[in-house]
Structure formats: C-alpha cells, structure tokens
Amino acid sequence: SFIDADDIWLPSKLADHVGLLDAHPEVGMVCGTTIYWHSWSNGEDQFVPTGHQQDVVVYPPDAALAVFPLGTAAPPSMSDIVLRADLVRRLGGFEEQFTGHYESRVFLSKLFLNAPVYFSSTASNKYRQHPASCVQTAIREGKHLENRLRFLEWLEQYLNTVDSIDPRVKTSLYRELSLGRSPRSQDFVSILTKIGNRLRRLVWRM
C-alpha cells in the first residue's frame, strides 16, 4: 500500500481493504471512495466514488475502459490502493520513465488489464487538494495534454507486448490517440475535460 506524506487514511481503511482481499482471493487491488480534502484549508470536501462500479469484483478489461484516462470514471488515489505484492512484482512495478504526472496512471493501466479489482463504496482516505500538486502543476504549465499523449503512446507500445488484448481496449486507445495528435482535437478535449470536471464536482456535492 502507499500513502503520500500529505494524505490521510481513515482509521479502519487498512483492515477493511485487507478483509476485502481475503474475501475475494481473485482480486489484485482494493480501494475505496476518496474524500477530496479541501477542508484542511477551509474549503468544502468532496466524496468521490472510485471507478464505475462499486462493491463488486471488476474483471479485466472493464476498469481499463471505464476509468480515466481511457474512460471518465474517477481513478483511484494512490494513497488509497492496497495491492497484492506478488501482482506488483509480476507486472514489473512502475515504469521508470514516468515520474510525477501520469506515473500512477501508467501503473494502474497495467493492473486493470491484468487483474480483477474491487472499488469499495466506503470512504477510506483523505486526498489533500492544493495548487502545488503534480496534476495542478501540469495543468497550470500547459503540460496536461502533452503528458496524456505520452501516456497513450506508451500504452500503445505496451499493448503490443500483451497477448489476447480485448479489441475494445485498442479501439478506445486509437480514438484517444487520434484526438491527442490533432491540435484542434486537443483544444476540444481540454474544453470537455474542464466541463466534465465541473459537472462531476456538482454531482459529488449533491
């Protein structure tokens, strides 16, 4: 398991997630609903369910297709996931050429394509939100779409090394690549991303 220095686990998080791994031996990763933590600086917290389905075992490649960046469902906070160590070793761990922004997305893409996962509906961690985070820094510096395209090109190469990939994954990837390689499409994706983020924030507050 992982936790950033500025994030917090809720008291029963680790016990709950290990219990879910014990109850579902086929599952390689468990995570829960994340509290996007704004109240530490007098903001309003948001409870964000991770993934597209909660409290069921999700088999490959459904999470890869549904969760950002190929899909629109909220991705796990790295401070929340609990993994089986043998699975991490089998996947080869993290990709060293990615650090900071998209580092976790690359690793999770490999995981979602190779193992069942479980998204719990129970809140389990506080993910501190602040303007100096790697995601906010990339957006502010205009590198968000560049980093996304780099991820998509890595995923294209990775899929070529994997046997029996569901054709839906490649279809989704090629759609995103065509958008990412077109300057006009990048602007369109950027606008849609901003609109989607605002809509999600409204829904999470309801």
Secondary structure as UniProt FT lines:
FT   TURN            5..6
FT   STRAND          8..9
FT   TURN            11..12
FT   HELIX           13..23
FT   TURN            25..26
FT   STRAND          29..37
FT   HELIX           39..41
FT   STRAND          46..48
FT   STRAND          57..58
FT   TURN            60..61
FT   HELIX           62..66
FT   TURN            68..70
FT   TURN            78..80
FT   STRAND          82..83
FT   HELIX           85..91
FT   TURN            96..97
FT   TURN            101..102
FT   HELIX           103..114
FT   STRAND          117..128
FT   TURN            131..132
FT   HELIX           134..140
FT   TURN            141..142
FT   HELIX           144..159
FT   TURN            160..161
FT   HELIX           167..180
FT   HELIX           183..205
//
